[in-house]
């Protein structure tokens, strides 16, 4: 027996070494990255976030998102993560790491008819042939505002996207592209670095019942519907999950191939609000339960549940294929919930607004071994951070991104092990936003709109001449306007915001005085107050302001950590 054992020892030792090397290779292999971008899903549409902000538990909520809630428990929740006000700007910023307005992407676009290409007009300096003049496109009245936004970008151009930077990765896209190009050659996903595009459409909402139609896109049909499924799925969220899972199965069958980056842009929960009949019936019955928290629309709740179920199916497939341990999953929404479909309460506002309900969105990262299960990060961050974060996760060189002064994002990976950013590994404390369209009528009184989040404070500036200031750390619901009590801070942040936009964004995409403005005409947003006049009024008010405590006193009292940063 001893002789047999001695003879077999080399075999066992060799097998052990092979196993150890395989395990080591698995640990050092670059991770796969699955990026899931939800559409019009508000902060309080996802149970884990709604329960936290309402100080309750998910079983007390009307909406149900058990699979996303479970994902949050397995990874890290980011509670102050900002997207843009609407779809296309968020997608442009996500793909490039730049503030959307650097590219003129300040709105979501349907079938654009007034591009310089189509109208044969000369292209203004700094603009692009696919850019358009939005006055005619949106039928704005030329006499109801003191300012206008002259041009809007309708496609990504002269930028480097995530897949173009992910060397060594197989990159694929499935879902809603919506970066304004409308299937224009040169601006489709396959033209921006994606190796594989199993299915996509380029536009707004799609119908959820077969036959699927892309209602707001250039054509009523999907640009690339993808090969048929067997069996066929009759509900869009289920169909999309199966297409993602077919991609995952294909990648799992190539164990020696490149790691993958899959950008899955989920169509839900964009309008039209359509749910599966079984989900609709369930929530109609649940709506009769007393005491539940949240907006009680059975159709929307069913749409959200269908979306959550589809995400669960994808996560289950990762488990089944034994891909979960080496796949970083990032889940984000592109803007706040649409105010006509859901409610973002207790946050103020919704889609198309720069109040917290319009731009603060759910964000979850699960990267086994790097993010800690059930953790929460309250450090403010935004959509431009996704590009460098994915580069860091993949371990690729993105020094060109860091050296480029026109990029804004910074990697979030230091926060995975330092949730409070105590070591200041994540350095951003200022976030700029701009929205050029007047927004969804009946839900707010702002016109062209910009904000600056600086430390704990957030300044709103309407180019028509209104300004608001909030301390988000103490007043995330934006109820207590501080302009009258803090005119000096208001003035300084207003100057910083408008100067930054002017210095960093092409003037072709920024508001300018409306030469046809009629102050005696209809003024739905109130009287027009020019910027310099507004600043002057704040300077006057500052002279009456009570003096601030000295810096030494501030440090001693620890009143506001980021007040002077």
N, C-alpha and C positions, 0 to 999 in steps of 0.2 A: 504493500500500500504506500509506504514512504517513497519507494522508487517511482510509482505512478504519479504521486503528487509532485515529486521533483521534476519529472518529465513534463508535467502539465504547467508548472509554474511560469515558464517563459510565455506560454500561450495566454494564461490569465493576466500576466503582467502587461503583455502587449495589448490585450483587449481593454484593460483598464486605462492604459495610456491613450489609446484611440478615443475612448469615451471622454476622458478628461480634455483632450484636445478639441473634441467636438463641442463640449460644453463651453470651453473657453472661447471657441470661435463664435458660438451663439451669443455669448456675453459681449464680445467685442465687435460683432457685426453691426453695421449701421442700422438703426431702427427704421422700420416702415413708418410712414406718416399718413394718417387719415384725417383730413380736414373736412368737417361737416359745417356748412354754412346754411342756417335756417333763414326763411324769408318772412319778414313781418312778424316775427315771434317776439312778443314783449317780455320785459323783465319778469312780470308777474304771471306770464303764461306757463312758466316752468315751475313745477311745484317746489323744488328745493329752494329757489330764489324767492318765490311768493311766500312760502312759510317763514323764511328767515326775516323778510322785511316786515311781515305782519305779526311776527313773534307768536307763531302758532305751529301746528304740525300739519303735514300734508293730508292727513285724513280729514281735516276740517275744511279743505278746499273743494270748490266745485270742479275745477279742471283737474285732470289726472295725467301725470307724466311719470309713471313708475320707472321706466327704463332710463330716462335722463336723470331722475333723482338717484337711481342706483349708480349711474356713472359718476355723479357728483360725489357720492360716498366713497367711490373707488379712487378718486383723484382730487384735484384742487379746484375750488370754486373761486372765481375772480368777481368780486362784488361791485367794483367800480371800474368796469371795462366799458369803453365808449366806442360806438360805431358812428356812422354818419346818419343823417336824417332820413335818407331814402336809399333804395337798392343800389343803383349804379355807382354812386360815389364810394360807398363802402367797398364794393367789389374792386374798384380801381385802386383804392388805397391798400387793400389787403394784398393784391397781387404785386404791388410795387414798393411798399414801405414808404410811400410819399403821402403827404396830405393831399386829399382829392382835388382841392382847388388849385394846386400847382399845375394840374393838367386840365383845369377848366371843367372838371366833372362835378358840377354842383347840383345836378338833378338827375332823375330817372327819365329815360326817353322811350317813347313809343316809335311809331314809324315816322322818321324825321324827313320832312319834305323840303326844308329850306337850307340844306347844306350848300356850301360854296361850290361843291362838285356838281350838284344838281341844278343850281340856279345859274351856273356859269359866271358867277361874280368873282372878282379878284380876291384872293385870300389875303387878309390883313397881316401885317408883320407880326410874327410870333404865333400865328394861328395855323390851322391845318385845313386841308381841303374837305375833310369830313365834318368840320365844325359847322355850327348853324347859328342863325340869328333868331333868338327865341321870341322876339316881339310878335311876329306873325304866327309862329308855331303855337304859342299859347294864347293868342288873341288878347294880350294885355291891353287895357285902355292906356292910351298915351297921355292922359290928363289926370290920372288918379294917384300918381306918386311923384315924389320929388327926385327920384333916382330911377335908373334903369340898369339892367344887366345886358350888355351889348351882345355878347357871344357866349355860346356854350359848346364845350367839346362833346363830340358824339362817338369817340373811339380812343383807345389807348394808342399812343404813337410815341416813338423815340424813347421808350422806357424798357427796362429789363424786368421781366416777371419772375416769379418764384421758380417755375420749371426751367427757365433759362439759366438760373443760378445754381440749380441742384445737380451739379456734376455727379455722375455715377448712379443716378436714380432713373427708374422707369416712371414717367409721369403720365397720369391719366386724368381726364375730366369727364364728369357725368352731371347733367342737370341744367340749371339756368345760368347762362353766361352773362347776359345783360350788362355789357360794358359799352353799349351805345353804337356798336358797329353794324348791327343788324345783318349778320352773315355776310358782311362785305369782305371780299377776298383780301387777305393780308391782316385781318383783324379778328379772325375766328380763333377758337382755342388751339387748333392745330398750327396756327401761324404764330403762336406765342409760346412755343416750347413744349407743348404737350405731345407725347409720343403716341398717345392713344386717346380717342374720343368716342367711347361706346355709344353715347346718346346725349343730345343736347338741343336746346332751343335758345334763341337770343331775343328775349323780350320780357314782357311783363307776365301776368298771371296765366296759368294754364288750367283748363277744366280738369276736374279730378275723376270724372267718369268717362269710360271709353265710349266713343273715340276721343282721345285726348286732343284738345285744341289749344294752341297758344294764342289766346285772345288779343293780347296787347303787342304781339310780335309783328314783324314785317308781313308775314303770311300767317294764315290761320292754322297751318300745320307746323309740326316741329321741323326744325332745319335738318336734324339728324335723329330720327326716332329710334334707330338701333334695330338689330335683328329681333325677330319675334321670340317671345318666351314660350316655353312649353312646360307646364300649362300657362295659358294666358292669364294675366292679372287684369281685373276690370276696374281697380281703383289705383289712382296714380301713385300714391305713397307706397303701396305694396309693389307696384311695378318697378319703381325706382330702387327699392330695397333688393329686389331680385336681380336687377341689372348690376348693382354694386356687388352683390354676392357672387354673381357669375364672374366678375372681374377678379374677386378675391380667390375664387377657386382656381382660376387660370394662373394667378401668380403663385399660389401655393404648390402648383404642379411643377414649378420651376425653381426648386430649392437652391440651385447654384446660380440663379440669375441675380440681376440687380435688385436692391431693395426698391420698394415702390413709394411714390407719393400720389395719393388719390385725393383730388379736390372734388367733393360731392356737394354740389349746390342744390339743396333740397327745394323743391317747388313750394312746399307748405311752410307757412300758413297764409300765403298770399291769396287775395280774392281770385276767383269766386269762392264764397264760403260754402263748401260742399263736403259732407261727410258720408261715410258708409251708413247704410240704413240701420244696421245693428248698433252702431255707435250712437246714431241719432236717437234711436228709441231708448237706449240706455240713459242718455243724458236728459231726455224729456222726463223720464221717470225720476231721475236724481234731482232735477230742479225743484221737485215738490218737497225735498228734505229740508226742514227748517234749520237756520243757523249756519249754513255753509258760506264760506268767504269767497268772493270773486264774482266776476261778471257772469251772469247765468244765461248764456246763449247756447242752446243745445247743439245747434249746427256747428258753431265755432269750437265748442268743447269736443265734439266728435272729430272735427278736422285735426285738432291738436292731438287727440288720442291716437288717431291713425298715423300721424307723423311720428309720435313716440313709439308706436308699435313697429314701424319700419326701421327706426334706429335700433330698437331692440333686436330685430332680426339680423341686422348687420353685425352688431356686437356678438350675438350668438354664433354667427358664422366665423368671426375671428377666433372665438373659443374652439369651435369645432375643428378648425383648420390648424389649431395650435399656433396662431399668429399673435395672440393677444399680448404675450409677454414681451414681444419685440416690436410692438406697434404703438406709437404715440398717437393718441386720439385727441383732437382739438375740436370742440363744439362751440359755435358762436351764432348769434343772430345778426342780421344785417342792419336792423334798426328797430325802433320800438313798435309795439303793436298798433295797427291801424285803428284810430279812435272810433270809426264807425262799425268796427267788427268786434273789438274787445276793449278792455279798460286796463290802464297801466297803474291804477290807483294802488297804493297811496302816492306813487310818483306823479308829478304833474306833466300833462301833455302826452303826446304820442307821435306816431310817424309824421314826418314833415315838420316837426318842431324841435328846437334845440333845448327845450326843457328836458329834465332828466328822463322823463317817460318816453321821450323820442329818441334819445341817444344812449342811455345806459342800458346795456343788454346783457343777457346771461352769457357767461363764458366758462367753460370747463376744460381742464387739461388732465388727461390720464396718461401718464408715461411711467409704466411699472419700473420701480427701482429709482426713479428720479423725483416724481411727485409723491407725496405722502397721502395715503387714503384719508378721506374725510377732513381735509384741511381747507382753510379759507384765507384768501388774500384780499385785504381791503385797500391795497395800494392802487391809486388811479393809474390806468394804462389805456391804450387805445388801439384801433384796428391797424394802424401803421406798424405796430410792433410784431405783427404776425410774420411778415417776411423775414426779419432777422432772427426771430425765434425758431422758425423752421430750419433756417441755415445752421443755427447752433445745435439743434436737435440732430440734424444730419451730419454734423461735424465737417461741413465743407467750408472752404475759404470764401468769405464774403468781404474781404478787406476793401474791395472796390465800392461796396455799399457804404461802409463806414467812412470812407474818404470822400464820398459824394455829398456836397453841401446841400443838394436838393432833396435829400432823403431825410425822413423825420423819425422813423421807428427805431426802437432799441430792443434787444432781446430780453424776453421775460424769464429766461432760464435761471438767472440768479435768484429769482423770487421763489423758485420751487423749494429751495432749502432755507430760505430766509424770508418768510412770509411777511414780516414787518419791514423788510428792506433796511434792517439795522446797519448793515455794512455798506449801504448805498451802492450795491452792485448794479441796480437799475437807476439810471440818473435822470429820467424825465420828470419834470414837475410842472410843465406848462403845455397846454393842449389847445390848439386853435381850431375853430370850426367856422364854416361859412355855408349858408344855404341861400341860393339866389332866387328861388321861386317863392311866390306868395303863400304857398302852403294850402292845406285842406280848408276850404271855406267853412266858417262857422265854429272853428275850434280854437282860434287864437287871434290876437290883434296885432301881430307882427307882419311886416312886409319882408323885404330882403334883410337877412339876419346873420349876425356873426357872434361868436362867443369866445371867451378866453377863460379856461380853467387854470388857475395859478395857485398851487398849494391848496389850501382849503377853500379859496374864494373862486366864484364864477361870475363873470361879467357878461351880460347880454347887451348887444347893441343892434338896434334896428336902424338901417341906413336912412330911414325917414326921420330919425332924430330922437328915438326913445332909448332909454338905458335902464338896466336893472342890475342889482348886485346882491349876491347871496353867499352866505357862509355854508357851503355844502356839508362840512363836517358837523355842523350843528343843525342845519336846516336842509336836509336832502330833498324835502318836498317843495322847496322854493316858495315859501309863504311869506317870509319876512324880508322885504326889500330894504337894503341898507344904504341906498343912494343918499338919502337925506342925512343920515347919521355918519356916513363915511364918504363925503364928496371927494376928499383927497385921493383915497384909494380908487374910487370910481374913475376919477380923472386920469390917474396914472395908468390904470389898466386899460382904459379906453385908448389912450395914446399908444400904449404898447401893442394893443390888438390891431388898430388901424395901420400903424407903422409897419408891423410885421407882415400883414397881408399885402401892403403896397410894395414892400421890399422883396417878398418871396413869391408872389403870384403875378403872372403876366397880366398887365393892365387890360388886355383885351377881354379877360374873363372877370374883371372886377366892376362893381357898380360905378356909374358916372352920372353926373347931373342930367336930368331929362330935359332936353332943349324944348320940348313941347309941353312941359309941365304947366298946368293952369291952376294956380292956388285958389281960384274961385270955383273950380270944378268940384266934382265929387271927391271927397277925401275919406274913404272908408277906414284908413289907418291913422286918422288924425292929421293935424297940421305938420308940414314939413319944417324941420329944424336943421339947418346946415351943420355939418360936423364942427366947424370952428366956432359957431355960435353956441353949440352944446358944450364944447370944452370950456369956453369962456364963462358960461353960467356955472359950471362946476368949480372953476377957479374962484369965482366970486363967493360961492357957498363955502369953499374951503376956508376962507378968512374968518368965517363964523364958527368953524368946527372946533370942538374942544380938542386941545392938544393931546396927541398920543403919548402913552408912556414911553420913556426912553428905552433904548435897546437893552440897557442893563436891567431895567425893571421887567421888560418882556421876558428876558432869559431867566430872571429870578422867579417870576410867577409861572413860567411855562404855560402861558395862556394859549398860544397858538403856535405849534411847532414850526410851521412853514411860512409864517407871516411875512418875513422879509426876504424870502428866497425868490 
